[in-house]
Amino acid sequence: MRFCLAALTAGLLLGGCAAPTTPPENTDEPTETGSDLTESWFYSDSHNDLPLLNRVTHPVAVDPDATLARHAQERGWPIISLRN
């Protein structure tokens, strides 16, 4: 899984990705990059990303597979489509 963080600093969106890695265990704790996941967004189409989706403030399912769609519906997460 790729884990990416972005932060809005002085009007600029800054961040980076690292792989392989796992998301932080506690969203209240800073990550090794010095960022935290409060007020964070994560977009995914796969149930494979559920560990991270469950940790961010704003999870969004994008054209999700069946497992992720069911999980998102049960939790009231937004489900969007980028298809025609």
N, C-alpha and C positions, 0 to 999 in steps of 0.2 A: 504494500500500500504506500502511496506517496502521501506525505503529510506536508501541507503548505500553510504558511501563516502570512497574513498581510496586515499592515497597520496603516492608518491614515495619519500622517505626520506632516504638519505645515502644509496641508492641502495636497500632499503627494501620497499615492498608494505605494507603500514599500513592503517588501516581503521576500520570501524565498521558499524553496522546496528541498526536501531531503528524502532519500529513499535508500534502503528500506528503513522504516522506523515505525513507531506506534504513537498514537496520540497520548497526551498526558493523562494520567489517571484521575486527576482532580482539576476541574476547570477553574478553581479558585487559585490554584498554584501557578506561578509563572513557568513557562516552558524553558528549555535550555536556551532558547533565543531571547529570553527576557520578555516575551509576550505572554498574554493569557488569552483564554478563549471566551471571556465575557464579552457580550455583544459581538459574537462571531457568527459567520454564515458559512455553510458548507452545502454544496450542491452535488448530488450524485444520482446515478441511474441504476446502481447495483446494491443489492443487499450485502455485498461484501464490505461496503463502507459503513454499515450500521454501527460499529464501535465508535467511529468518529462522529457520525450523525447524532448519536445519543449524547455526545458530550458538548456540542456547540449550542449556542443560544438560539440560533435560527437555522434548523435543518430544512432543506428543501429537496424534494424528490423530483427529478427531471426525467420524463419519459421512463419511469421506473420499471424494473422487472416485477414480476407478480409478488414476490416475497416483500420487496421494499414497498410496493404500492399498498399492500395489506397493512404493513407496519406503520406507514405514514398515515393511512386512514384511521387506524386505531388511536393514534396519538394526536391527530388533528394537525399534522404538518401540511404545509402547502404542497400540492402536486401540480407541476406545470409541464407543458409540452412545448418542445421547440420544433416539432415536426410540422409539415404543411398544414 
